């Protein structure tokens, strides 16, 4: 079993440092270029299935990847990003002013249990991803590409590797990055983490 985790490309919210969760923000021109680069990066992988968050910024990337393999990308609601509630579209400075108690709790050891103001916690996110994680782990001899979002992929990574969700901060997953997890002799292993080499040739000036 091989699972390829892909984070979506750039949006205006990512570019401008705004909170982004369930808002269906499209990719920028840079994000579209990143999507094409990811698709080319994975064109030689033996991909059998492509699943994606239904949010546009992820699904466009998934569609580009699926086309390389003659497949249709499958939207899965479980792969939507963490619901960031009232912090949607908010810059960090404003968040620090409006929600200081939340940020203090979020930064602590139990931050994974702390719900975003009016939204979800990492624990909530893990609960809705758990059935998919179990399905992916049990799929033998195939390669599945999963296109999703920052927090969703971090939580899924923990579940695939059998780590507690509180370790979600252990992984950095940049925009349009590729992370590959495999099973060998019944054990999960990591082949690639946060690979962005495929973006190096893009002229993003």
VEXRO-704732 format. One record per residue: x, y, z of N, C-alpha, C, O in turn; residue number from 1. Coordinates in steps of 0.2 Angstrom, whole numbers, plus 5000, padded with zeros to 4 digits. Example, Ala and Ser with C-alpha at 12.3 -4.5 7.8 and 13.67 -1.06 7.14 Angstrom:
5066|4972|5039|5062|4978|5039|5066|4984|5039|5071|4983|5042|1
5064|4989|5035|5068|4995|5036|5064|5000|5039|5067|5006|5040|2
//
This chain:
5004|4994|5000|5000|5000|5000|5004|5006|5000|5009|5007|5004|1
5003|5011|4996|5006|5017|4996|5001|5023|4996|4996|5023|4992|2
5002|5028|5000|4997|5034|5000|5002|5040|4999|5007|5041|5002|3
4999|5044|4994|5003|5050|4992|4999|5056|4995|4993|5056|4992|4
5001|5059|4999|4998|5065|5002|5000|5071|4999|5006|5073|4999|5
4995|5075|4996|4997|5081|4992|4993|5087|4995|4987|5087|4996|6
4996|5092|4997|4993|5098|4999|4991|5103|4993|4995|5103|4988|7
4986|5106|4993|4983|5111|4988|4988|5116|4987|4993|5117|4991|8
4988|5120|4981|4992|5125|4979|4990|5132|4982|4985|5132|4987|9
4993|5137|4980|4992|5144|4983|4985|5147|4982|4983|5146|4976|10
4982|5150|4987|4976|5154|4986|4978|5161|4989|4984|5162|4992|11
4974|5166|4987|4975|5172|4990|4975|5173|4997|4979|5177|5000|12
4971|5169|5001|4972|5169|5008|4978|5166|5011|4981|5169|5015|13
4981|5161|5008|4988|5158|5010|4993|5164|5008|4997|5165|5013|14
4993|5167|5002|4997|5172|5000|4997|5178|5005|5003|5180|5007|15
4991|5180|5008|4991|5186|5012|4991|5184|5019|4989|5189|5023|16
4992|5178|5021|4992|5176|5028|4985|5177|5032|4985|5179|5038|17
4980|5175|5028|4973|5175|5031|4971|5168|5033|4973|5163|5030|18
4968|5167|5039|4965|5160|5041|4961|5157|5035|4957|5161|5032|19
4962|5151|5034|4958|5148|5029|4956|5141|5031|4960|5136|5033|20
4949|5140|5031|4946|5133|5033|4941|5131|5027|4943|5128|5022|21
4935|5132|5029|4930|5129|5024|4928|5134|5018|4925|5132|5014|22
4931|5140|5019|4929|5145|5013|4932|5142|5007|4937|5139|5006|23
4928|5142|5001|4930|5139|4995|4933|5144|4990|4931|5146|4985|24
4939|5145|4992|4944|5150|4989|4947|5147|4983|4950|5141|4984|25
4947|5150|4977|4951|5146|4971|4958|5147|4972|4961|5151|4976|26
4962|5143|4968|4969|5144|4967|4971|5151|4964|4967|5153|4959|27
4976|5154|4965|4979|5159|4962|4982|5156|4955|4983|5150|4954|28
4985|5161|4951|4989|5158|4945|4995|5154|4947|4997|5149|4944|29
4998|5156|4953|5004|5153|4955|5001|5146|4958|5004|5141|4956|30
4995|5145|4961|4993|5139|4963|4991|5134|4957|4992|5128|4958|31
4989|5137|4952|4987|5133|4946|4994|5130|4943|4994|5124|4941|32
4999|5134|4943|5005|5132|4941|5008|5126|4945|5011|5121|4943|33
5007|5127|4952|5009|5122|4956|5005|5116|4955|5008|5110|4956|34
4999|5116|4954|4995|5110|4952|4997|5106|4947|4998|5100|4947|35
4999|5110|4941|5002|5107|4935|5009|5103|4937|5010|5098|4935|36
5013|5106|4941|5019|5104|4943|5018|5097|4947|5022|5092|4946|37
5014|5097|4952|5012|5091|4956|5010|5086|4951|5012|5080|4952|38
5006|5087|4947|5003|5082|4942|5009|5079|4938|5009|5073|4937|39
5013|5083|4936|5019|5080|4932|5024|5076|4937|5026|5071|4935|40
5024|5079|4943|5029|5075|4948|5026|5068|4949|5030|5063|4950|41
5019|5067|4949|5016|5061|4950|5014|5057|4944|5011|5051|4945|42
5016|5059|4938|5014|5056|4932|5017|5049|4931|5014|5045|4928|43
5023|5047|4935|5026|5041|4934|5024|5036|4940|5027|5031|4940|44
5020|5038|4945|5018|5034|4950|5013|5030|4948|5009|5032|4944|45
5012|5023|4950|5007|5019|4948|5000|5020|4952|4998|5016|4956|46
4997|5026|4950|4992|5028|4954|4985|5024|4952|4984|5024|4946|47
4982|5022|4957|4975|5018|4955|4969|5022|4957|4964|5021|4955|48
4970|5027|4962|4964|5031|4964|4967|5038|4967|4972|5038|4969|49
4962|5043|4965|4964|5049|4968|4957|5052|4971|4952|5052|4969|50
4958|5053|4978|4953|5056|4982|4955|5063|4984|4961|5065|4985|51
4950|5067|4986|4951|5074|4987|4946|5077|4991|4940|5075|4991|52
4948|5082|4995|4943|5087|4998|4939|5090|4992|4942|5091|4986|53
4932|5091|4993|4928|5094|4988|4929|5101|4987|4927|5104|4982|54
4933|5105|4991|4935|5112|4991|4939|5113|4985|4944|5109|4983|55
4937|5118|4981|4940|5119|4974|4948|5119|4974|4951|5117|4969|56
4951|5123|4979|4958|5123|4979|4961|5116|4979|4967|5116|4977|57
4958|5111|4982|4961|5105|4982|4959|5101|4976|4963|5097|4973|58
4952|5101|4974|4950|5097|4969|4953|5099|4962|4953|5094|4958|59
4954|5105|4961|4958|5106|4955|4964|5103|4954|4966|5100|4949|60
4968|5102|4960|4975|5099|4960|4973|5091|4959|4977|5088|4955|61
4968|5089|4962|4967|5082|4962|4965|5080|4954|4967|5075|4952|62
4961|5084|4951|4959|5083|4944|4965|5083|4940|4965|5079|4935|63
4969|5087|4941|4975|5087|4936|4979|5081|4937|4982|5078|4932|64
4980|5078|4943|4983|5072|4944|4980|5066|4941|4983|5062|4938|65
4973|5066|4942|4969|5061|4940|4969|5060|4932|4970|5055|4930|66
4969|5066|4929|4970|5066|4922|4976|5063|4919|4976|5059|4914|67
4981|5063|4923|4988|5060|4921|4987|5052|4920|4991|5049|4917|68
4982|5050|4924|4982|5042|4925|4975|5040|4922|4974|5034|4923|69
4972|5044|4918|4965|5042|4915|4960|5040|4921|4956|5036|4920|70
4960|5044|4926|4956|5043|4932|4951|5049|4933|4953|5054|4930|71
4946|5048|4937|4942|5053|4939|4943|5054|4947|4943|5049|4951|72
4945|5060|4949|4946|5062|4956|4939|5061|4960|4934|5063|4957|73
4939|5058|4966|4934|5057|4970|4933|5062|4975|4938|5062|4980|74
4928|5066|4976|4928|5071|4981|4925|5067|4988|4920|5064|4987|75
4928|5068|4993|4926|5065|5000|4926|5071|5005|4930|5075|5006|76
4920|5071|5008|4918|5077|5012|4923|5076|5018|4925|5082|5021|77
4925|5070|5020|4929|5070|5026|4936|5073|5025|4939|5075|5030|78
4938|5075|5019|4944|5078|5018|4944|5085|5018|4949|5089|5016|79
4938|5088|5019|4938|5096|5020|4943|5098|5026|4944|5094|5030|80
4945|5104|5025|4950|5107|5030|4946|5108|5037|4940|5108|5037|81
4950|5108|5042|4948|5110|5049|4943|5116|5048|4945|5121|5045|82
4937|5116|5051|4933|5122|5052|4936|5127|5056|4936|5126|5062|83
4938|5132|5054|4941|5137|5058|4936|5143|5061|4938|5147|5064|84
4930|5142|5059|4925|5146|5063|4926|5153|5061|4926|5155|5055|85
4925|5157|5067|4925|5164|5066|4932|5167|5064|4933|5173|5063|86
4937|5163|5064|4944|5165|5062|4945|5165|5054|4950|5167|5051|87
4940|5163|5050|4940|5162|5043|4942|5169|5040|4938|5174|5042|88
4947|5170|5036|4949|5176|5033|4953|5181|5037|4954|5186|5035|89
4954|5179|5044|4957|5184|5048|4964|5183|5048|4967|5178|5048|90
4968|5189|5049|4975|5189|5049|4977|5187|5057|4973|5188|5061|91
4983|5185|5058|4985|5183|5064|4985|5188|5069|4983|5187|5075|92
4987|5194|5067|4987|5200|5072|4980|5201|5075|4979|5203|5081|93
4975|5201|5070|4968|5202|5072|4966|5196|5077|4962|5197|5082|94
4967|5190|5075|4966|5184|5079|4968|5185|5086|4965|5183|5091|95
4975|5187|5087|4978|5188|5093|4974|5193|5097|4974|5192|5104|96
4971|5198|5094|4967|5203|5098|4961|5201|5100|4958|5202|5106|97
4957|5197|5096|4950|5195|5097|4950|5189|5101|4945|5188|5104|98
4955|5184|5100|4954|5178|5103|4960|5176|5107|4963|5170|5106|99
4963|5180|5112|4969|5178|5115|4968|5172|5119|4973|5168|5120|100
4962|5170|5123|4962|5164|5127|4962|5158|5122|4965|5153|5124|101
4959|5158|5117|4959|5153|5112|4967|5151|5110|4969|5146|5110|102
4970|5156|5108|4977|5156|5106|4982|5153|5111|4986|5149|5110|103
4980|5155|5117|4984|5152|5123|4983|5145|5124|4988|5141|5125|104
4977|5143|5123|4975|5136|5124|4977|5132|5118|4980|5126|5119|105
4977|5134|5112|4979|5131|5106|4986|5130|5106|4989|5125|5103|106
4990|5134|5109|4998|5133|5109|5000|5128|5114|5006|5127|5114|107
4995|5126|5119|4997|5122|5124|4997|5115|5122|4996|5113|5116|108
4999|5110|5127|4999|5103|5126|4993|5100|5124|4993|5095|5120|109
4987|5103|5126|4981|5100|5124|4978|5104|5118|4971|5104|5117|110
4982|5108|5114|4979|5112|5109|4975|5108|5104|4971|5111|5101|111
4977|5102|5103|4973|5097|5098|4966|5096|5100|4962|5094|5096|112
4964|5097|5107|4957|5097|5109|4954|5103|5109|4948|5103|5110|113
4957|5109|5108|4954|5115|5108|4951|5117|5101|4954|5117|5096|114
4944|5119|5102|4940|5120|5096|4942|5127|5094|4942|5132|5098|115
4943|5128|5087|4943|5135|5084|4937|5139|5086|4931|5136|5087|116
4937|5145|5087|4931|5149|5089|4925|5148|5084|4925|5150|5079|117
4920|5144|5086|4914|5143|5082|4916|5137|5077|4912|5136|5072|118
4921|5134|5078|4923|5129|5073|4925|5122|5076|4922|5120|5081|119
4930|5118|5073|4932|5112|5075|4938|5112|5079|4942|5117|5079|120
4940|5106|5082|4947|5105|5085|4950|5100|5081|4947|5096|5076|121
4957|5099|5082|4960|5093|5078|4957|5087|5080|4957|5082|5076|122
4955|5086|5086|4952|5080|5088|4945|5078|5084|4944|5073|5082|123
4941|5083|5083|4935|5083|5079|4937|5081|5072|4934|5076|5069|124
4943|5084|5069|4945|5082|5063|4947|5075|5062|4946|5072|5057|125
4951|5073|5067|4953|5066|5067|4948|5061|5067|4948|5056|5064|126
4942|5063|5071|4936|5058|5071|4933|5057|5064|4931|5052|5063|127
4933|5063|5060|4930|5062|5054|4934|5059|5049|4932|5056|5044|128
4941|5059|5050|4946|5056|5045|4947|5049|5047|4950|5045|5043|129
4946|5046|5053|4948|5040|5055|4945|5034|5051|4949|5030|5049|130
4939|5034|5048|4937|5029|5044|4941|5029|5037|4943|5023|5035|131
4943|5034|5035|4947|5035|5028|4954|5032|5030|4956|5028|5026|132
4957|5034|5035|4963|5032|5037|4963|5024|5038|4968|5021|5035|133
4958|5021|5041|4958|5014|5041|4957|5010|5034|4960|5005|5033|134
4953|5014|5030|4953|5011|5023|4959|5011|5019|4961|5006|5016|135
4963|5017|5020|4969|5017|5016|4974|5012|5019|4978|5009|5015|136
4975|5011|5025|4979|5007|5028|4978|4999|5026|4983|4995|5025|137
4972|4998|5025|4970|4991|5023|4970|4990|5016|4969|4984|5014|138
4971|4995|5012|4971|4994|5004|4978|4991|5002|4983|4995|5002|139
4979|4985|5001|4985|4982|4999|4987|4982|4992|4982|4982|4987|140
4993|4983|4990|4995|4983|4983|4993|4989|4979|4993|4987|4972|141
4991|4994|4981|4989|5000|4977|4991|5006|4979|4994|5007|4985|142
4991|5011|4975|4993|5018|4976|4987|5023|4976|4984|5023|4971|143
4986|5026|4981|4981|5031|4982|4984|5038|4983|4988|5039|4988|144
4981|5043|4979|4983|5050|4980|4978|5053|4984|4972|5053|4982|145
4980|5057|4989|4975|5060|4994|4977|5068|4993|4982|5070|4995|146
4972|5072|4991|4973|5079|4990|4969|5083|4995|4963|5082|4995|147
4972|5086|5000|4968|5090|5005|4972|5096|5007|4975|5099|5003|148
4971|5097|5014|4973|5104|5017|4978|5103|5022|4980|5097|5025|149
4981|5108|5025|4986|5108|5030|4984|5104|5036|4988|5099|5037|150
4979|5106|5040|4978|5102|5046|4975|5095|5045|4976|5091|5048|151
4971|5095|5039|4968|5088|5038|4973|5083|5036|4973|5077|5038|152
4978|5085|5032|4984|5081|5030|4988|5079|5036|4991|5073|5037|153
4989|5084|5041|4993|5082|5047|4990|5077|5051|4993|5073|5054|154
4983|5078|5052|4980|5073|5056|4980|5066|5053|4981|5061|5056|155
4979|5066|5046|4979|5060|5043|4986|5056|5043|4986|5050|5044|156
4991|5060|5043|4998|5058|5043|4999|5054|5050|5001|5049|5050|157
4996|5057|5055|4997|5054|5062|4993|5048|5062|4996|5043|5065|158
4987|5048|5059|4983|5041|5059|4986|5036|5055|4986|5030|5057|159
4989|5038|5049|4992|5033|5045|4998|5030|5049|5000|5024|5048|160
5002|5034|5052|5008|5031|5056|5007|5029|5063|5012|5027|5066|161
5001|5029|5065|4999|5026|5072|5001|5031|5077|5003|5029|5083|162
5002|5037|5076|5004|5042|5081|4998|5046|5084|4993|5046|5081|163
4998|5048|5090|4993|5051|5093|4992|5058|5090|4997|5061|5087|164
4986|5060|5090|4984|5067|5086|4988|5073|5089|4989|5077|5085|165
4989|5072|5095|4993|5078|5098|5000|5079|5095|5003|5084|5096|166
5002|5075|5091|5008|5075|5087|5007|5079|5080|5012|5079|5076|167
5002|5082|5079|5000|5085|5072|5005|5090|5071|5006|5091|5065|168
5008|5093|5076|5013|5099|5074|5020|5096|5072|5024|5100|5070|169
5021|5090|5072|5027|5087|5071|5029|5087|5063|5034|5086|5061|170
5023|5088|5059|5024|5088|5052|5023|5095|5049|5019|5099|5051|171
5028|5097|5045|5027|5103|5041|5025|5101|5034|5029|5097|5030|172
5019|5103|5031|5017|5101|5024|5016|5108|5021|5010|5111|5022|173
5020|5110|5016|5020|5116|5013|5015|5115|5007|5013|5110|5005|174
5013|5121|5004|5008|5121|4998|5011|5117|4993|5017|5118|4991|175
5007|5113|4990|5009|5109|4984|5014|5104|4985|5018|5102|4981|176
5015|5102|4992|5020|5097|4994|5017|5090|4993|5011|5089|4992|177
5022|5085|4992|5021|5078|4991|5024|5075|4997|5030|5075|4998|178
5020|5070|5000|5022|5066|5006|5020|5059|5004|5014|5058|5003|179
5024|5054|5005|5023|5047|5003|5024|5043|5008|5029|5042|5011|180
5018|5039|5010|5019|5034|5016|5017|5027|5013|5013|5026|5008|181
5021|5022|5015|5021|5015|5012|5020|5010|5017|5022|5011|5023|182
5018|5004|5016|5018|4999|5020|5022|4993|5017|5022|4992|5011|183
5027|4991|5022|5031|4986|5020|5032|4981|5025|5033|4982|5031|184
5030|4974|5024|5030|4969|5029|5026|4971|5035|5027|4969|5040|185
5020|4974|5033|5015|4975|5038|5017|4982|5042|5013|4983|5047|186
5022|4985|5041|5024|4991|5044|5024|4997|5040|5025|4997|5034|187
5021|5003|5043|5021|5009|5040|5028|5012|5040|5031|5012|5045|188
5029|5015|5034|5035|5019|5034|5034|5025|5029|5030|5026|5025|189
5039|5030|5030|5039|5036|5026|5044|5036|5021|5050|5036|5022|190
5042|5037|5014|5047|5037|5009|5049|5045|5007|5055|5046|5006|191
5044|5049|5008|5045|5056|5006|5041|5060|5011|5035|5059|5012|192
5044|5066|5014|5040|5071|5018|5041|5078|5015|5047|5080|5014|193
5035|5081|5014|5035|5088|5012|5040|5089|5006|5044|5094|5006|194
5040|5085|5001|5044|5086|4995|5041|5092|4990|5035|5091|4988|195
5045|5097|4989|5043|5102|4985|5048|5103|4979|5048|5109|4976|196
5052|5098|4978|5057|5099|4972|5054|5100|4966|5057|5104|4961|197
5048|5098|4965|5045|5099|4958|5043|5106|4957|5041|5108|4951|198
5043|5110|4962|5041|5117|4961|5047|5122|4960|5046|5127|4958|199
5053|5119|4960|5059|5123|4959|5060|5126|4952|5063|5131|4952|200
5057|5123|4947|5058|5126|4941|5053|5131|4939|5053|5134|4933|201
5048|5132|4943|5042|5137|4942|5045|5144|4942|5049|5146|4947|202
5043|5148|4937|5045|5155|4938|5039|5159|4941|5034|5160|4938|203
5040|5160|4948|5034|5163|4952|5035|5170|4954|5032|5172|4958|204
5040|5173|4950|5041|5180|4951|5035|5184|4949|5035|5191|4950|205
//
